[in-house]
Amino acid sequence: MKQRSCCFALRLVLFVHLVVRSHRVSSSTFVHTVHSKSCDPSESYFMILNRQLRRSYLVQRTSFPLFGMSKSSSSSPKSSSTSSPRYTNRLVHEKSLYLQQHAHNPVDWWPWGEAAFSRAKTLDRPIMLSVGYATCHWCHVMEHESFESIRIARLLNDHFVPIKVDREERPDVDSVYMSFIQAATGRGGWPMTVFLTPDRKPFTGGTYFSEPRLAAILEKVQDAWSSKREEVEAQGERVVGTFRGKLAGGAGGCIPGFESMTETEVESRVRELRSEACETAFQQLNGTYDETRGGFGRSLKFPRPSELNFLLSLHASSAPGDARGERALEMVVGTLRGMADGGIHDHVGGGFHRYSTDPDWHVPHFEKMLYDSAQLLACYTRAWQLTGEEALAHVVRATADYLLRDMRDARGGFYSAEDADSASPVQGGAKKEGAFYVWSKEEVELALTGAGMCEEERMRFCALLNVVQGGNVQAAADTHGELRGQNVLHLQVPLGTVLGTPADVNILERGRAALLAARDGRERPVRDEKVLASWTGLTISGLATAGRALRCPAYVKAAEDAAFFLLTRMYEKEKGELRRCAFHGELSSVMGLADDYAYLVRGLLDLYEATAETGYLVWAVTLQEKMDDLFLCRAGEGRGYLSVSREDASIAYPVSSTYDGAEPSATSVAVSNLLRLSTLTEQKPRGGEDRPSREQSDAGNLPFASRAERLIQTALQAPETPYEAPELLAALELYGPGVMQAAQDTGCRAHGLYYRGAGGLGNPPSHG
Ligand SMILES: *[C@@H]1O[C@H](CO)[C@@H](O)[C@H](O)[C@H]1NC(C)=O
């Protein structure tokens, strides 16, 4: 015991450096190892720090000693699968696949909620919060290694209150504690493991831990809880105080000296800031663009649609022939082509995998997230509209067909994701990453022969998609040996060239159909069938945009069905509030968050533009007003929109949403929505005597354009915006003179002359 506390005291020396306002971070301070044992490094602030940017609003060199934490040791994953359940805990009643996946652990899990908190209080125990999501590979590894372990279960059940959270169901809870983990450890990811006091103040944590490591940590935390309680509680207080303080000091919104500036001066200052931010963002992307393969950076590659949206809007707002505008489009098209040809693209079934583990887009991490395919659908559509390049339209169709075929619920909503792992047909049924998607040469030959393709055609097919004897995956790209002997299909001839060669089109199409049929005989990866309002909103947007551009009514109809599903099943008309999540036809109790509102409003505006059905616009207006009531940051709450609910007492401190990761931030999407709404609802500028002061704090009472203007001003003054918020910069394309004119006239605000509510615009959408 003595020994242990000694060692523990040493570890207290592990201090955490948070970045000071305007402190420049050298990229070498944060060397990020990409193959960290947690999912989704894209969402971590870390990737951005690597891009050498300044962060302005984090905290001072604060010390959050991490009780018992140091570098996690590695260990090999994978273990046996469960037979009939020996244990069943209360997660079995939850409406989340991820939570249900843990219902038969020996760990006595609790869902997030008052019952668990009061148990922790009564028993005077710390909470062990574990956050992940259903298609997260390392979450499953940790489950098998640790949460199926009797030793761990005993430690957790005897000394902690263990709580499981599905981050897709509760991104608010996730964002609160992820902000702590990122600040404290310099990185983030899932599974996330955080220790909290019974009143939910975090005091230590990390991401993935191996079983022995977790056991040691549990003992140390338990020890600290009993012998160093004051220190632990002080730490929790300090964390909460730090994050609250950070927000209280956040930028107010208006440009300094705003009150004494004329409208024209303000506008020209905003334009100046905007052009600086766009230039910085452009240079940063141009500087990291991969000329040969598309995409940005030299290691793993994520589709980050917000970057493409920014470049597309930069192109759209540039004069024809402008070097920067042309280059922007070139980078977008180069990236979209690279992804279309690469293994990140499911050449057999359509849709996109999560990210590529190499710069060639060849070997992906195989999970398929709805938000990726949904957003890319819109990117490919816009790029096709600008270039007329047939390959881009081809991808649009393949992606939309995938969503309609594999991801649509019979009720009209869209499922969230497909897992990376599934039973391997060759390895006696053990689950392997990518098993559903990869092929041995023999399997391909067999399928093509079965479809009546002659040897010459088979050879051509294999040449086109790089199917080779022994597999096409380099050992270095296959660290766990799961892809040995397998081929990840990727085009050797650009899709555009293939499409120009009728013989190749014929071979590719017949081969694809044969493989699709053969694949249907394999066990499918688990599909996470929860329907999120947010991601369904993005899908409505993608399908409406694609359907409108390609004149494909089936896509628009699918978008309408999804909107109808959300309206009738996930929306409380009386209160005007969205629910976040439905699972197999049942609503979860979680209320809609800012991204649910923002993405759905975007979807409805796209649907309105595709159908001219005013009901969608009416609903979008109502949702926007509700979103602003609930989530628009007020003074002292940071900038942009909150990613948590103000009313939710379980939230330890507020966190706002301004970072565009794989999913855009609610704030960025809302800025674009507000500008569009302002134009679509034609808020007419009117003169008036009682102009309200422009710095009045309740931005929610201003008309749409003014709310957008305020958000834009706040964002443009934050030096990290060009790196963090390309989606917001994309929205600035809409920030034109017409919109500004409406925004600048403050008279109409006082008299409520701007559009609010449904009057005059028809009724909510009906379904026919
Ligand atoms: C983009 O980067 C390339 C290569 O670094 C450079 O030659 C080019 O001038 C840049 N383009 C623009 C428009 O700045």
The ligand as a MOL file (V3000), in Angstrom:
LIG
                    3D

  0  0  0     0  0            999 V3000
M  V30 BEGIN CTAB
M  V30 COUNTS 14 14 0 0 0
M  V30 BEGIN ATOM
M  V30 1 C -0.7810 26.5770 -53.9780 0
M  V30 2 O 0.3830 25.8790 -53.6260 0
M  V30 3 C 1.2420 25.6680 -54.7330 0
M  V30 4 C 2.3150 24.7100 -54.3110 0
M  V30 5 O 2.7720 24.9790 -53.0360 0
M  V30 6 C 1.7730 26.9890 -55.2100 0
M  V30 7 O 2.6570 26.8170 -56.2750 0
M  V30 8 C 0.5860 27.8330 -55.6410 0
M  V30 9 O 1.0130 29.1200 -56.0080 0
M  V30 10 C -0.4630 27.9360 -54.5550 0
M  V30 11 N -1.6540 28.5170 -55.1400 0
M  V30 12 C -2.1720 29.6780 -54.7600 0
M  V30 13 C -3.3080 30.1650 -55.5590 0
M  V30 14 O -1.7470 30.3010 -53.8230 0
M  V30 END ATOM
M  V30 BEGIN BOND
M  V30 1 1 1 2
M  V30 2 1 1 10
M  V30 3 1 2 3
M  V30 4 1 3 4
M  V30 5 1 3 6
M  V30 6 1 4 5
M  V30 7 1 6 7
M  V30 8 1 6 8
M  V30 9 1 8 9
M  V30 10 1 8 10
M  V30 11 1 10 11
M  V30 12 1 11 12
M  V30 13 1 12 13
M  V30 14 2 12 14
M  V30 END BOND
M  V30 END CTAB
M  END
